[in-house]
């Protein structure tokens, strides 16, 4: 037997005492602890390395978000910072516009947009990304066109107003400005980082306005459009009496076993009730001139489809009467046509100072002391007004209508004795408004047509300049592009639940109240 085998055999036959087992457990424990310490040291190195890598990657990610292309639009590299800025503006603008409607559809503005379906193929996050890219495309196309045209514009005043508004909003929310920017415009947003994108938005908006002014409809074009579409702008006066048929109510009956059932009125019963209503309508027709309810200054868009074609028939003459049946509503309309005409109600041009700190009467006194002229009022707008829109236009609101204004303002502006140079101070919901009446604008109908023609013209212009402004997404980040590609390849895209013909393309000129981080 070898010495090794012998030793092993002797060891196997040795009696193991309680003390031996105690020493063995202690030795095993020491070995286990040594192993644990070794593993802990190794793990500690790994954890420390992860922390160091994480700390280093934060500025790396921030740098990449601010400098690396996220997507490309029209040859322009769009960083994550810029994309998030437009995304949050677009989503916030859309939700603020359609919020009430969206809530009825089960959309949760505080929830995760990525987990809420906009359509069968896109989430709300995907849709808001599409709106963001549409806005980027429009602005980049406008900026390229502005550069090609040699157009320049100083955006310093608008940006100063933007920055001040952001500070005010941050303070109201109890947040620092830096924190507010990240909450509102995206996790990588900073004041300095967003500045060029905000300024570009103002420059694009200024160039859009410049082009719109150049392409405004002429008086001849407005008249020609009216001649073809008179019914859309004419008003009518008429008298109306409605006669409803007395349809028998549905009856609830119970069978022998106590089971209830509903018996609806029969067709014969409904027809009999309609016949009686028709007799009443014929009687009402004889008294319509004296007893009919007057409806004056009604546009076609505000009249029931049941009888507006009759009222706007070119053959209609003063005093014409008729009875029109509405089988769906089980009633008759008794009508008398009074007249059709083009309402020449005018608009108004007015300059406005909005302030929450100055006294309106003191401003008017300062205006009077400066000569009381329109030029003097413009200087006071620059000095006192907090309204970013009116401040940019030297306080001028052009061609406002009575219907577009609060009653307290329209009553003063559109009173019959109003004359150029009149001023007033009005207080509304804690804000003091000082108004300077410049004078009458064009008639409302002309303004409406001019706006319609300009909208069509500018839509065509934007489509033209965006034609070559292609979106490149090499890393496949934008789901909506994949959906569009599938649709173009023969698929059918479900357009979802959009409550309007399209989202609002926010020009990137106002800080949103909030928004989901992309």
TORVO-529887 format. One record per residue (C-alpha): x, z, y; residue in one letter. Coordinates in pm, 1 decimal. Each point is the difference from the previous one (the first is absolute). Example, Ala and Ser with C-alpha at 12.3 -4.5 7.8 and 13.67 -1.06 7.14 Angstrom:
<nodes>
<<1230.0,780.0,-450.0>,'A'>;
<<137.0,-66.0,344.0>,'S'>;
</nodes>
This chain:
<nodes>
<<0.0,0.0,0.0>,'X'>;
<<140.9,-87.0,340.0>,'X'>;
<<63.7,265.0,256.4>,'X'>;
<<-269.7,-149.7,226.1>,'X'>;
<<-259.6,0.1,-272.9>,'X'>;
<<100.1,343.7,-104.3>,'X'>;
<<-36.8,134.7,349.7>,'X'>;
<<-344.2,-158.8,33.7>,'X'>;
<<-107.8,142.8,-332.9>,'X'>;
<<115.7,345.9,97.4>,'X'>;
<<-180.7,-23.0,329.5>,'X'>;
<<-323.0,-101.3,-170.9>,'X'>;
<<16.5,298.4,-224.5>,'X'>;
<<83.9,249.7,277.4>,'X'>;
<<-267.5,259.1,70.6>,'X'>;
<<-138.9,-47.7,352.7>,'X'>;
<<-67.4,333.7,165.9>,'X'>;
<<-234.2,81.2,295.9>,'X'>;
<<308.6,27.5,220.5>,'X'>;
<<116.5,-346.4,-105.6>,'X'>;
<<-339.2,-144.6,91.5>,'X'>;
<<17.0,174.3,341.7>,'X'>;
<<342.2,-150.5,71.8>,'X'>;
<<-127.0,-340.5,-111.6>,'X'>;
<<-301.1,14.9,235.6>,'X'>;
<<227.6,108.2,288.7>,'X'>;
<<238.3,-288.8,-71.9>,'X'>;
<<-290.5,-245.6,-13.7>,'X'>;
<<-136.9,136.5,326.7>,'X'>;
<<339.4,-38.7,167.8>,'X'>;
<<26.8,-357.5,-121.7>,'X'>;
<<-357.4,-72.0,120.5>,'X'>;
<<70.4,146.2,345.0>,'X'>;
<<323.6,-195.8,24.8>,'X'>;
<<-191.2,-317.4,-84.2>,'X'>;
<<-273.9,87.3,254.0>,'X'>;
<<257.5,54.2,275.4>,'X'>;
<<162.8,-330.1,-83.1>,'X'>;
<<-334.1,-183.1,9.5>,'X'>;
<<-96.1,177.1,323.5>,'X'>;
<<323.2,-105.6,165.0>,'X'>;
<<-56.3,-359.7,-105.7>,'X'>;
<<-365.2,9.5,109.4>,'X'>;
<<100.0,159.1,328.8>,'X'>;
<<238.2,-285.1,66.2>,'X'>;
<<-279.2,-250.0,-77.9>,'X'>;
<<-250.8,181.4,224.4>,'X'>;
<<252.5,27.4,281.4>,'X'>;
<<78.7,-368.6,-34.7>,'X'>;
<<-372.9,-82.6,14.2>,'X'>;
<<-41.0,207.8,316.1>,'X'>;
<<300.8,-165.7,162.2>,'X'>;
<<-125.9,-345.2,-100.1>,'X'>;
<<-349.0,87.7,131.4>,'X'>;
<<135.5,122.5,331.6>,'X'>;
<<212.0,-310.7,36.8>,'X'>;
<<-289.6,-230.5,-99.3>,'X'>;
<<-231.7,132.8,273.9>,'X'>;
<<198.7,-158.5,286.1>,'X'>;
<<67.4,-299.9,-224.6>,'X'>;
<<-375.5,-48.4,-55.8>,'X'>;
<<-70.0,49.7,369.3>,'X'>;
<<269.5,-251.3,91.4>,'X'>;
<<-133.2,-249.5,-252.2>,'X'>;
<<-355.8,45.6,127.4>,'X'>;
<<117.4,-67.0,355.0>,'X'>;
<<239.3,-287.3,-69.7>,'X'>;
<<-69.5,-164.0,-337.3>,'X'>;
<<-264.1,-272.6,-35.9>,'X'>;
<<-319.3,124.7,-162.9>,'X'>;
<<-170.3,-338.8,28.7>,'X'>;
<<65.9,-309.8,209.9>,'X'>;
<<-255.2,-156.0,235.0>,'X'>;
<<65.6,-332.6,167.4>,'X'>;
<<372.6,41.9,-49.0>,'X'>;
<<-6.4,349.3,151.4>,'X'>;
<<124.8,286.4,-216.9>,'X'>;
<<-262.6,274.9,2.1>,'X'>;
<<138.7,345.2,-73.3>,'X'>;
<<-191.3,275.2,-174.8>,'X'>;
<<-24.6,184.5,333.6>,'X'>;
<<-165.4,-298.4,167.9>,'X'>;
<<-225.2,-70.2,-297.6>,'X'>;
<<-119.2,362.6,-14.7>,'X'>;
<<-65.8,-7.1,374.3>,'X'>;
<<-232.7,-298.8,-31.9>,'X'>;
<<-154.3,133.5,-321.1>,'X'>;
<<-99.1,328.5,160.6>,'X'>;
<<-128.8,-171.8,312.7>,'X'>;
<<-204.0,-247.3,-204.7>,'X'>;
<<-149.5,258.4,-236.1>,'X'>;
<<-77.2,244.7,279.5>,'X'>;
<<-158.5,-268.8,216.5>,'X'>;
<<-212.7,-125.8,-289.8>,'X'>;
<<-116.7,346.7,-101.3>,'X'>;
<<-79.0,96.8,358.9>,'X'>;
<<-202.7,-320.4,37.5>,'X'>;
<<-193.1,14.2,-326.6>,'X'>;
<<32.0,367.9,-91.1>,'X'>;
<<-370.0,82.0,-14.1>,'X'>;
<<-78.4,-305.5,-209.3>,'X'>;
<<292.8,64.3,-233.6>,'X'>;
<<-108.0,357.2,-65.1>,'X'>;
<<-331.3,-126.7,-137.1>,'X'>;
<<195.4,-213.6,-244.4>,'X'>;
<<186.4,302.7,-134.3>,'X'>;
<<328.2,-78.8,173.8>,'X'>;
<<200.8,316.9,63.6>,'X'>;
<<216.5,-40.9,309.2>,'X'>;
<<190.5,317.6,-88.2>,'X'>;
<<66.8,-108.3,-356.7>,'X'>;
<<261.3,-219.1,-163.1>,'X'>;
<<-72.4,-358.7,102.8>,'X'>;
<<190.8,-133.2,-300.7>,'X'>;
<<-243.3,164.2,-242.8>,'X'>;
<<-316.7,-127.0,172.0>,'X'>;
<<-124.2,-348.5,-89.9>,'X'>;
<<-59.2,-247.2,281.2>,'X'>;
<<-83.9,-275.8,-245.4>,'X'>;
<<44.2,-77.0,-368.5>,'X'>;
<<356.9,-107.3,67.1>,'X'>;
<<113.8,208.2,298.0>,'X'>;
<<7.3,361.5,112.9>,'X'>;
<<-65.8,103.5,357.3>,'X'>;
<<374.4,44.7,40.4>,'X'>;
<<46.1,-363.1,-100.6>,'X'>;
<<-263.7,-110.8,248.2>,'X'>;
<<151.5,201.2,284.8>,'X'>;
<<336.4,-154.6,-84.3>,'X'>;
<<-162.0,-341.0,37.0>,'X'>;
<<-134.4,97.0,343.1>,'X'>;
<<343.6,128.2,98.0>,'X'>;
<<171.9,-323.6,-102.1>,'X'>;
<<-265.3,-204.7,182.8>,'X'>;
<<73.0,197.9,316.8>,'X'>;
<<375.5,-41.8,-47.3>,'X'>;
<<-41.6,-375.4,-50.6>,'X'>;
<<-204.8,-31.5,316.3>,'X'>;
<<240.2,200.8,212.9>,'X'>;
<<311.4,-173.5,-132.2>,'X'>;
<<-160.8,-340.7,56.0>,'X'>;
<<-93.2,97.6,355.6>,'X'>;
<<350.7,132.1,66.7>,'X'>;
<<156.4,-321.1,-127.8>,'X'>;
<<-235.6,-204.8,217.2>,'X'>;
<<73.4,219.4,301.4>,'X'>;
<<373.0,-45.0,-49.9>,'X'>;
<<-36.1,-375.9,-36.4>,'X'>;
<<-203.6,-10.4,321.9>,'X'>;
<<253.1,212.5,189.2>,'X'>;
<<-265.1,266.9,58.3>,'X'>;
<<124.8,341.8,112.8>,'X'>;
<<-187.1,322.6,63.1>,'X'>;
<<101.4,352.8,94.5>,'X'>;
<<-153.4,238.9,-253.9>,'X'>;
<<151.1,316.0,147.9>,'X'>;
<<-324.9,128.1,153.0>,'X'>;
<<-200.0,-53.9,-316.8>,'X'>;
<<266.1,161.2,-216.4>,'X'>;
<<21.4,299.7,233.3>,'X'>;
<<-376.9,40.4,-30.3>,'X'>;
<<25.3,-29.7,-379.5>,'X'>;
<<273.8,261.8,-20.0>,'X'>;
<<-188.6,237.9,227.1>,'X'>;
<<-318.0,-43.8,-202.5>,'X'>;
<<194.3,78.9,-318.7>,'X'>;
<<138.2,318.3,156.5>,'X'>;
<<-347.1,105.4,108.6>,'X'>;
<<-144.0,-68.9,-346.9>,'X'>;
<<285.2,188.3,-166.6>,'X'>;
<<-54.4,302.5,222.3>,'X'>;
<<-374.5,-5.9,-66.1>,'X'>;
<<71.2,-7.7,-374.9>,'X'>;
<<250.4,286.0,26.6>,'X'>;
<<282.1,-220.4,-128.9>,'X'>;
<<340.1,-98.3,132.4>,'X'>;
<<26.8,-357.4,123.2>,'X'>;
<<230.9,-91.1,-288.3>,'X'>;
<<-237.8,148.7,-255.2>,'X'>;
<<-296.4,-172.2,167.3>,'X'>;
<<172.0,-338.7,-24.4>,'X'>;
<<61.2,46.0,-372.5>,'X'>;
<<-355.3,117.2,-66.2>,'X'>;
<<-148.5,-283.4,201.9>,'X'>;
<<229.1,-297.6,-51.0>,'X'>;
<<179.1,61.4,-330.1>,'X'>;
<<251.9,233.3,-157.9>,'X'>;
<<301.1,-186.6,140.7>,'X'>;
<<-136.9,-34.1,352.7>,'X'>;
<<198.3,134.1,294.3>,'X'>;
<<-51.9,-29.0,374.0>,'X'>;
<<304.1,-222.4,48.4>,'X'>;
<<-59.3,-192.5,-321.3>,'X'>;
<<-353.4,-104.0,95.9>,'X'>;
<<73.4,-85.7,362.7>,'X'>;
<<95.1,-366.8,-56.0>,'X'>;
<<-310.6,-61.1,-212.6>,'X'>;
<<-230.3,159.8,255.8>,'X'>;
<<158.4,-204.4,277.6>,'X'>;
<<-32.3,-316.9,-207.2>,'X'>;
<<-368.9,73.7,-44.2>,'X'>;
<<-49.0,23.3,375.8>,'X'>;
<<199.8,-317.3,56.2>,'X'>;
<<-207.1,-188.3,-258.6>,'X'>;
<<-322.1,126.2,159.7>,'X'>;
<<122.5,-106.2,345.1>,'X'>;
<<81.6,-349.5,-120.8>,'X'>;
<<-336.6,-26.0,-175.6>,'X'>;
<<-167.9,89.8,329.1>,'X'>;
<<215.7,-253.8,184.2>,'X'>;
<<-101.9,-279.5,-237.9>,'X'>;
<<-364.9,109.0,13.1>,'X'>;
<<-1.6,-19.8,379.4>,'X'>;
<<146.1,-350.1,-14.5>,'X'>;
<<-261.7,-112.5,-252.1>,'X'>;
<<-306.0,165.6,152.9>,'X'>;
<<-314.5,-212.8,-7.3>,'X'>;
<<-81.5,-199.7,311.9>,'X'>;
<<-337.7,15.5,174.9>,'X'>;
<<-74.4,-351.4,-131.1>,'X'>;
<<74.6,102.1,-359.7>,'X'>;
<<-220.7,306.4,33.9>,'X'>;
<<-291.7,-205.6,130.2>,'X'>;
<<42.8,-261.2,-271.1>,'X'>;
<<-4.9,268.5,-268.6>,'X'>;
<<-315.6,153.3,147.5>,'X'>;
<<-176.3,-336.7,6.0>,'X'>;
<<44.5,-27.9,-377.0>,'X'>;
<<-72.1,365.6,-82.4>,'X'>;
<<-266.8,99.5,251.3>,'X'>;
<<-209.9,201.1,-245.1>,'X'>;
<<290.6,238.7,-62.8>,'X'>;
<<20.7,97.4,367.0>,'X'>;
<<-351.1,-43.7,141.6>,'X'>;
<<-234.6,296.4,32.0>,'X'>;
<<-374.5,7.2,-59.6>,'X'>;
<<-286.7,217.1,121.0>,'X'>;
<<-295.6,35.6,-234.8>,'X'>;
<<-286.1,228.5,-98.7>,'X'>;
<<-50.3,130.3,-352.7>,'X'>;
<<-264.2,181.0,-202.7>,'X'>;
<<63.3,91.3,-364.7>,'X'>;
<<-291.7,31.7,-242.3>,'X'>;
<<81.3,166.0,-332.8>,'X'>;
<<-218.9,-49.6,-305.2>,'X'>;
<<-147.8,316.4,-149.5>,'X'>;
<<128.6,-40.3,-354.4>,'X'>;
<<-157.3,246.6,-249.6>,'X'>;
<<243.2,268.6,-104.3>,'X'>;
<<133.8,12.6,-353.8>,'X'>;
<<-202.7,232.9,-225.8>,'X'>;
<<138.5,243.4,-253.9>,'X'>;
<<-216.5,39.7,-311.9>,'X'>;
<<36.3,207.1,-316.3>,'X'>;
<<-88.2,-118.2,-347.3>,'X'>;
<<-169.0,205.3,-272.5>,'X'>;
<<331.8,150.9,-104.8>,'X'>;
<<80.0,114.4,351.4>,'X'>;
<<261.8,-272.8,68.1>,'X'>;
<<-0.9,-113.8,366.8>,'X'>;
<<32.7,-366.1,104.9>,'X'>;
<<-13.9,-187.7,329.6>,'X'>;
<<-246.7,-275.9,75.2>,'X'>;
<<116.4,-232.1,279.5>,'X'>;
<<-249.5,-189.4,215.0>,'X'>;
<<-97.3,-335.0,-150.7>,'X'>;
<<72.7,-336.4,159.3>,'X'>;
<<-370.8,-33.6,72.2>,'X'>;
<<-3.9,334.0,184.3>,'X'>;
<<308.5,-94.6,200.7>,'X'>;
<<-147.9,-338.8,92.3>,'X'>;
<<-327.1,163.2,106.3>,'X'>;
<<192.4,237.9,227.6>,'X'>;
<<197.1,-291.6,145.2>,'X'>;
<<-323.1,-190.5,65.4>,'X'>;
<<-136.8,294.5,196.5>,'X'>;
<<327.4,28.9,194.1>,'X'>;
<<-20.1,-369.7,81.6>,'X'>;
<<-345.3,50.2,150.0>,'X'>;
<<138.5,284.6,216.1>,'X'>;
<<291.8,-221.7,102.2>,'X'>;
<<-237.8,-274.8,112.3>,'X'>;
<<-185.6,251.1,212.7>,'X'>;
<<329.0,134.1,141.8>,'X'>;
<<98.8,-356.2,86.1>,'X'>;
<<-287.5,-18.6,248.2>,'X'>;
<<129.6,311.3,180.5>,'X'>;
<<375.9,-55.2,-35.6>,'X'>;
<<50.6,-75.0,369.8>,'X'>;
<<-147.4,335.6,100.9>,'X'>;
<<82.1,222.5,-298.0>,'X'>;
<<319.0,-141.7,-149.0>,'X'>;
<<320.8,201.9,30.6>,'X'>;
<<243.9,-160.7,244.3>,'X'>;
<<346.9,-97.9,-118.4>,'X'>;
<<215.4,-129.2,284.5>,'X'>;
<<350.1,-144.4,16.0>,'X'>;
<<32.3,-29.8,-376.2>,'X'>;
<<284.6,-203.3,-146.7>,'X'>;
<<-50.1,-192.3,-321.3>,'X'>;
<<239.1,233.9,-183.9>,'X'>;
<<-224.6,296.8,75.3>,'X'>;
<<-328.2,-152.0,-117.9>,'X'>;
<<-149.5,11.3,-349.8>,'X'>;
<<69.8,-307.2,-208.9>,'X'>;
<<-370.1,-6.7,-83.4>,'X'>;
<<-94.3,-138.8,339.0>,'X'>;
<<310.4,-77.5,207.5>,'X'>;
<<-1.1,-369.9,-98.1>,'X'>;
<<-350.8,-29.3,141.9>,'X'>;
<<105.0,167.4,324.8>,'X'>;
<<309.4,-221.3,40.3>,'X'>;
<<-165.9,-326.4,-93.5>,'X'>;
<<87.7,-249.1,276.3>,'X'>;
<<-366.5,-104.7,6.9>,'X'>;
<<-115.5,352.4,88.3>,'X'>;
<<-194.3,27.1,326.5>,'X'>;
<<-106.9,295.9,209.8>,'X'>;
<<-316.7,159.1,-135.2>,'X'>;
<<33.4,-132.0,-357.3>,'X'>;
<<-137.6,238.4,-263.6>,'X'>;
<<14.5,24.0,-376.7>,'X'>;
<<-56.8,220.1,-303.2>,'X'>;
<<285.4,13.3,-253.0>,'X'>;
<<-36.8,148.1,-346.8>,'X'>;
<<264.1,227.2,-152.8>,'X'>;
<<-95.8,16.9,-367.9>,'X'>;
<<301.0,214.3,-91.1>,'X'>;
<<-92.2,274.7,246.3>,'X'>;
<<-376.1,-52.6,-40.4>,'X'>;
<<-62.0,-52.6,370.4>,'X'>;
<<-75.1,-256.6,269.8>,'X'>;
<<180.5,-59.3,328.9>,'X'>;
<<-215.8,-99.2,293.3>,'X'>;
<<212.6,-161.4,272.0>,'X'>;
<<-26.2,-142.2,346.4>,'X'>;
<<293.0,-192.4,149.0>,'X'>;
<<61.6,83.0,366.0>,'X'>;
<<323.2,-180.2,95.7>,'X'>;
<<348.8,-103.1,-105.7>,'X'>;
<<293.2,5.6,241.5>,'X'>;
<<375.2,47.2,41.5>,'X'>;
<<61.9,352.7,124.6>,'X'>;
<<240.4,-12.9,294.1>,'X'>;
<<94.6,370.2,-14.6>,'X'>;
<<351.2,33.2,136.1>,'X'>;
<<303.2,192.2,-116.6>,'X'>;
<<217.7,213.1,224.4>,'X'>;
<<367.4,45.5,76.2>,'X'>;
<<103.8,358.8,64.9>,'X'>;
<<324.6,196.4,28.0>,'X'>;
<<15.3,342.0,-162.0>,'X'>;
<<213.8,311.3,25.0>,'X'>;
<<-38.1,241.1,-292.6>,'X'>;
<<151.6,345.8,39.6>,'X'>;
<<-30.8,346.2,-151.4>,'X'>;
<<215.8,178.9,257.1>,'X'>;
<<-78.1,-135.4,346.4>,'X'>;
<<-315.4,56.1,205.0>,'X'>;
<<-203.1,-315.6,54.0>,'X'>;
<<-94.9,81.5,357.7>,'X'>;
<<364.8,65.1,85.8>,'X'>;
<<91.6,-343.0,-139.7>,'X'>;
<<-274.6,-164.0,207.0>,'X'>;
<<127.2,180.9,310.3>,'X'>;
<<352.5,-122.7,-73.8>,'X'>;
<<-137.6,-351.2,-47.6>,'X'>;
<<-182.5,11.6,330.8>,'X'>;
<<309.9,128.6,178.1>,'X'>;
<<200.5,-291.7,-146.7>,'X'>;
<<-242.0,-251.1,151.4>,'X'>;
<<-271.8,-12.3,-264.7>,'X'>;
<<109.6,-342.7,-123.7>,'X'>;
<<8.9,-132.9,-354.4>,'X'>;
<<381.2,-7.2,19.8>,'X'>;
<<3.5,367.8,96.5>,'X'>;
<<-223.3,79.7,-296.8>,'X'>;
<<237.4,-184.8,-235.0>,'X'>;
<<282.4,227.4,113.9>,'X'>;
<<-213.2,304.2,-78.6>,'X'>;
<<-71.6,-141.7,-346.6>,'X'>;
<<374.4,-6.8,-61.4>,'X'>;
<<32.2,354.1,130.9>,'X'>;
<<-291.5,174.0,-171.2>,'X'>;
<<-159.2,-197.8,-284.1>,'X'>;
<<61.3,113.0,-358.2>,'X'>;
<<-192.6,-292.5,-149.2>,'X'>;
<<268.1,-218.0,-162.5>,'X'>;
<<-219.8,-311.2,-2.5>,'X'>;
<<-109.9,12.1,359.9>,'X'>;
<<343.9,110.5,116.3>,'X'>;
<<150.3,-313.4,-154.9>,'X'>;
<<-254.6,-211.2,189.5>,'X'>;
<<34.6,197.8,324.8>,'X'>;
<<-328.5,167.9,-79.2>,'X'>;
<<-197.3,-325.2,-19.4>,'X'>;
<<-287.8,-43.3,-241.7>,'X'>;
<<-119.6,-359.2,23.9>,'X'>;
<<-351.8,-126.1,-57.2>,'X'>;
<<-149.2,314.3,-148.1>,'X'>;
<<-368.8,-3.2,-91.1>,'X'>;
<<-258.7,268.4,56.8>,'X'>;
<<-60.0,28.1,-374.4>,'X'>;
<<368.4,64.4,-69.6>,'X'>;
<<19.0,305.6,224.4>,'X'>;
<<-118.5,356.4,-7.2>,'X'>;
<<-325.8,33.7,196.7>,'X'>;
<<164.3,211.0,272.0>,'X'>;
<<247.6,-280.5,73.6>,'X'>;
<<-236.0,-297.5,-33.8>,'X'>;
<<-256.7,165.0,228.2>,'X'>;
<<255.8,25.4,280.3>,'X'>;
<<171.9,-335.0,-57.1>,'X'>;
<<-310.5,-214.1,-40.3>,'X'>;
<<-221.0,149.7,267.1>,'X'>;
<<-140.9,-270.2,226.1>,'X'>;
<<167.6,122.5,319.0>,'X'>;
<<350.9,14.1,-149.6>,'X'>;
<<260.5,-185.7,208.1>,'X'>;
<<374.5,-68.7,-29.1>,'X'>;
<<215.1,292.0,110.0>,'X'>;
<<-248.1,271.5,-101.9>,'X'>;
<<154.7,302.7,-171.5>,'X'>;
<<-127.0,299.3,-192.4>,'X'>;
<<128.1,284.8,-215.2>,'X'>;
<<-180.1,83.9,-324.5>,'X'>;
<<70.4,263.4,-264.1>,'X'>;
<<-62.5,-68.4,-367.8>,'X'>;
<<93.8,234.1,-287.1>,'X'>;
<<278.7,173.1,187.5>,'X'>;
<<156.5,-315.8,142.9>,'X'>;
<<-26.0,-94.5,366.0>,'X'>;
<<-52.5,-369.3,72.9>,'X'>;
<<53.4,-151.4,342.2>,'X'>;
<<-152.1,-348.5,32.6>,'X'>;
<<64.6,-278.7,247.4>,'X'>;
<<-256.0,-283.6,-6.7>,'X'>;
<<180.6,-333.8,31.1>,'X'>;
<<-301.5,-230.7,-24.6>,'X'>;
<<-222.8,-206.6,-226.3>,'X'>;
<<134.5,-189.6,-297.7>,'X'>;
<<-142.7,-304.4,-172.7>,'X'>;
<<-350.9,17.7,-152.7>,'X'>;
<<-12.5,169.2,-338.0>,'X'>;
<<-93.8,-319.1,-184.3>,'X'>;
<<305.5,-179.3,135.5>,'X'>;
<<227.7,287.6,-100.5>,'X'>;
<<-145.0,3.3,-353.1>,'X'>;
<<54.0,-373.0,-43.9>,'X'>;
<<347.0,18.8,153.5>,'X'>;
<<92.1,275.2,-245.8>,'X'>;
<<-138.1,-198.6,-294.3>,'X'>;
<<192.9,-312.7,98.1>,'X'>;
<<318.6,196.7,65.5>,'X'>;
<<-30.2,181.4,-332.3>,'X'>;
<<-28.4,-331.3,-184.5>,'X'>;
<<289.5,-145.2,198.9>,'X'>;
<<228.5,296.6,-62.4>,'X'>;
<<-90.2,14.7,-369.5>,'X'>;
<<109.5,-362.0,-30.5>,'X'>;
<<316.4,75.5,197.2>,'X'>;
<<92.6,299.8,-216.5>,'X'>;
<<-62.9,-196.7,-318.8>,'X'>;
<<223.3,-273.6,135.1>,'X'>;
<<297.5,221.1,86.7>,'X'>;
<<-36.4,202.4,-320.1>,'X'>;
<<5.8,-315.7,-209.9>,'X'>;
<<372.1,18.8,-68.1>,'X'>;
<<24.7,378.9,8.0>,'X'>;
<<33.2,52.9,-374.1>,'X'>;
<<17.0,335.9,-175.5>,'X'>;
<<280.2,53.7,-250.5>,'X'>;
<<-20.5,291.1,-242.4>,'X'>;
<<281.6,-53.8,-251.7>,'X'>;
<<-30.7,349.1,-148.0>,'X'>;
<<-374.3,-35.7,-63.5>,'X'>;
<<-108.0,295.9,210.3>,'X'>;
<<-319.9,-154.2,135.3>,'X'>;
<<-282.1,-10.5,-253.9>,'X'>;
<<-228.3,-206.3,222.3>,'X'>;
<<244.8,-291.4,-13.4>,'X'>;
<<-18.2,3.5,-379.3>,'X'>;
<<-378.8,6.6,19.8>,'X'>;
<<0.7,-295.6,239.3>,'X'>;
<<241.5,-189.0,-222.8>,'X'>;
<<-225.5,58.3,-300.0>,'X'>;
<<-303.3,-117.2,199.0>,'X'>;
<<183.0,-311.9,116.0>,'X'>;
<<96.6,-69.0,-358.9>,'X'>;
<<-364.9,-8.0,-98.5>,'X'>;
<<-96.5,365.5,-13.6>,'X'>;
<<-294.6,140.2,193.1>,'X'>;
<<74.6,289.7,229.8>,'X'>;
<<-268.2,259.5,56.0>,'X'>;
<<-1.4,58.1,370.8>,'X'>;
<<-110.3,357.4,-35.7>,'X'>;
<<-206.5,193.6,247.5>,'X'>;
<<133.9,-99.7,336.8>,'X'>;
<<-272.8,71.2,257.0>,'X'>;
<<106.2,-274.5,235.7>,'X'>;
<<143.1,-351.1,-12.1>,'X'>;
<<346.0,146.5,25.5>,'X'>;
<<202.4,300.6,96.3>,'X'>;
<<100.2,60.7,355.9>,'X'>;
<<355.1,-116.8,71.1>,'X'>;
<<138.4,290.2,192.0>,'X'>;
<<258.1,-118.2,249.5>,'X'>;
<<209.1,311.6,-42.3>,'X'>;
<<-51.3,133.8,349.8>,'X'>;
<<-168.8,334.1,-49.4>,'X'>;
<<101.4,303.8,-204.7>,'X'>;
<<-252.7,52.2,-275.8>,'X'>;
<<-157.6,338.7,-53.6>,'X'>;
<<121.2,3.4,-358.4>,'X'>;
<<46.7,-207.6,-306.8>,'X'>;
<<112.0,4.4,-357.5>,'X'>;
<<368.9,-38.2,-59.0>,'X'>;
<<75.3,-314.8,-188.0>,'X'>;
</nodes>
